[in-house]
């Protein structure tokens, strides 16, 4: 992917190949809603990448919590042990 920075707007041009079906859908939606294709590409990337970033951050938090738990020396209880203890 080639990148060219537009210094005036802080934007970067990225060239990407997409399947013909996706390009067709992008064209139809863009025309129907009278917005540039780049709007939908940016919006789609933003939504997808923000969700991925949230997942990565959740994973990092969980890994850190697990590390802290293991370092604490606390005893864990399995789900089946908990059900048995609570007579469920």
Residue frames as qw, qx, qy, qz and C-alpha x, y, z in Angstrom:
[[0.000, 0.889, 0.458, 0.000, 0.00, 0.00, 0.00],
 [0.412, 0.332, -0.014, 0.849, 1.38, 3.39, -0.97],
 [0.266, -0.790, -0.449, 0.322, 0.95, 6.36, 1.33],
 [0.303, 0.415, 0.078, 0.854, 1.14, 10.08, 0.57],
 [0.232, -0.557, -0.551, 0.576, 0.57, 12.56, 3.40],
 [0.082, 0.757, 0.337, 0.554, -1.58, 15.62, 2.73],
 [0.384, -0.023, -0.427, 0.818, 0.09, 18.18, 4.98],
 [0.211, -0.288, -0.052, -0.933, -2.83, 20.62, 4.88],
 [0.711, -0.332, -0.192, -0.589, -5.47, 18.27, 6.28],
 [0.395, -0.439, 0.746, -0.307, -3.47, 15.71, 8.25],
 [0.913, 0.196, 0.196, -0.299, -4.84, 13.00, 5.95],
 [0.266, -0.426, 0.803, 0.321, -2.87, 10.15, 4.39],
 [0.741, 0.344, -0.281, -0.504, -3.74, 8.58, 1.04],
 [0.471, -0.242, 0.848, -0.024, -3.80, 4.79, 1.08],
 [0.577, 0.291, -0.521, -0.557, -4.25, 2.64, -2.00],
 [0.452, -0.110, 0.844, -0.265, -6.05, -0.65, -1.48],
 [0.364, 0.026, -0.750, -0.552, -7.57, -3.34, -3.70],
 [0.525, 0.044, 0.602, -0.600, -11.05, -4.58, -2.82],
 [0.340, 0.235, 0.890, 0.192, -13.19, -7.30, -4.38],
 [0.062, -0.210, -0.501, -0.837, -15.35, -6.13, -7.28],
 [0.347, -0.601, -0.702, -0.160, -18.54, -6.90, -5.31],
 [0.388, -0.607, -0.358, 0.595, -17.47, -4.59, -2.49],
 [0.176, -0.159, 0.237, 0.942, -16.53, -1.84, -4.96],
 [0.162, -0.401, -0.663, -0.611, -19.95, -2.17, -6.60],
 [0.399, -0.686, -0.594, 0.131, -21.76, -1.89, -3.27],
 [0.367, -0.455, -0.123, 0.802, -19.57, 1.07, -2.30],
 [0.072, 0.071, 0.428, 0.898, -20.44, 2.79, -5.56],
 [0.269, -0.550, -0.688, -0.388, -24.18, 2.20, -5.17],
 [0.432, -0.686, -0.472, 0.347, -24.30, 3.43, -1.58],
 [0.341, -0.305, 0.056, 0.887, -22.07, 6.39, -2.36],
 [0.027, -0.235, -0.514, -0.825, -24.25, 7.45, -5.27],
 [0.349, -0.614, -0.676, -0.211, -27.54, 6.91, -3.42],
 [0.468, -0.734, -0.345, 0.352, -26.44, 8.89, -0.37],
 [0.330, 0.879, 0.007, 0.344, -24.49, 11.47, -2.37],
 [0.510, -0.788, 0.327, 0.111, -21.32, 11.03, -0.36],
 [0.385, 0.672, -0.625, -0.099, -17.80, 10.32, -1.62],
 [0.906, 0.003, -0.423, 0.010, -16.60, 6.73, -1.55],
 [0.403, 0.356, -0.569, 0.623, -13.73, 7.82, 0.67],
 [0.464, -0.431, 0.267, -0.726, -16.27, 8.73, 3.39],
 [0.935, -0.161, -0.056, -0.312, -17.47, 5.13, 3.60],
 [0.783, 0.261, -0.454, 0.336, -13.97, 3.70, 3.44],
 [0.093, 0.448, -0.497, 0.738, -12.87, 5.96, 6.31],
 [0.644, -0.344, 0.192, -0.655, -16.02, 5.24, 8.33],
 [0.959, -0.011, -0.249, -0.132, -15.73, 1.49, 7.79],
 [0.620, 0.311, -0.520, 0.498, -12.08, 1.45, 8.79],
 [0.162, -0.466, 0.402, -0.771, -12.80, 3.60, 11.82],
 [0.803, -0.280, 0.082, -0.520, -15.59, 1.34, 13.09],
 [0.943, 0.095, -0.313, 0.064, -13.69, -1.88, 12.40],
 [0.524, 0.373, -0.487, 0.590, -10.41, -0.68, 13.87],
 [0.321, -0.494, 0.351, -0.728, -12.00, 0.87, 16.96],
 [0.917, -0.223, -0.015, -0.330, -13.68, -2.47, 17.70],
 [0.859, 0.209, -0.361, 0.297, -10.37, -4.31, 17.19],
 [0.195, 0.508, -0.450, 0.708, -8.56, -1.82, 19.42],
 [0.620, -0.445, 0.215, -0.610, -11.19, -2.29, 22.13],
 [0.983, -0.061, -0.160, -0.071, -10.72, -6.08, 21.90],
 [0.655, 0.365, -0.421, 0.510, -6.94, -5.70, 22.17],
 [0.115, -0.525, 0.395, -0.745, -7.27, -3.42, 25.19],
 [0.832, -0.327, 0.063, -0.443, -9.71, -5.86, 26.84],
 [0.935, 0.108, -0.296, 0.165, -7.25, -8.69, 26.23],
 [0.385, 0.463, -0.451, 0.659, -4.38, -6.69, 27.74],
 [0.434, -0.492, 0.296, -0.694, -6.49, -5.84, 30.81],
 [0.948, -0.182, -0.058, -0.253, -7.51, -9.48, 31.24],
 [0.806, 0.261, -0.388, 0.363, -3.91, -10.67, 30.89],
 [0.107, 0.503, -0.445, 0.733, -2.77, -8.14, 33.49],
 [0.675, -0.406, 0.182, -0.589, -5.59, -9.11, 35.89],
 [0.978, -0.017, -0.208, -0.026, -4.68, -12.80, 35.46],
 [0.579, 0.400, -0.450, 0.550, -1.01, -12.03, 36.10],
 [0.211, -0.503, 0.387, -0.744, -1.93, -10.12, 39.27],
 [0.867, -0.274, 0.019, -0.417, -4.22, -12.94, 40.41],
 [0.913, 0.129, -0.333, 0.196, -1.50, -15.54, 39.88],
 [0.355, 0.447, -0.458, 0.681, 1.01, -13.38, 41.78],
 [0.475, -0.532, 0.187, -0.675, -1.43, -12.96, 44.68],
 [0.099, 0.184, -0.948, 0.238, -1.34, -16.65, 45.54],
 [0.624, 0.037, 0.311, -0.716, -5.12, -16.76, 45.92],
 [0.323, 0.058, 0.940, 0.089, -6.76, -20.13, 45.35],
 [0.396, 0.083, -0.405, -0.820, -9.07, -20.35, 42.37],
 [0.517, 0.173, 0.747, -0.380, -12.41, -22.17, 42.38],
 [0.030, 0.065, 0.791, 0.608, -13.71, -23.90, 39.27],
 [0.494, -0.116, -0.190, -0.840, -17.27, -23.33, 38.08],
 [0.711, -0.184, -0.648, -0.199, -18.21, -26.93, 38.90],
 [0.421, -0.121, -0.662, 0.608, -16.79, -26.55, 42.41],
 [0.156, -0.023, 0.187, -0.970, -18.78, -23.34, 42.87],
 [0.629, -0.161, -0.415, -0.637, -22.00, -25.01, 41.68],
 [0.659, -0.173, -0.719, 0.137, -21.40, -27.89, 44.08],
 [0.243, -0.056, -0.520, 0.817, -20.68, -25.53, 46.96],
 [0.320, 0.035, 0.090, -0.943, -23.91, -23.62, 46.26],
 [0.408, 0.220, 0.862, -0.207, -25.92, -26.82, 45.73],
 [0.475, 0.530, -0.108, -0.694, -26.89, -25.87, 42.17]]
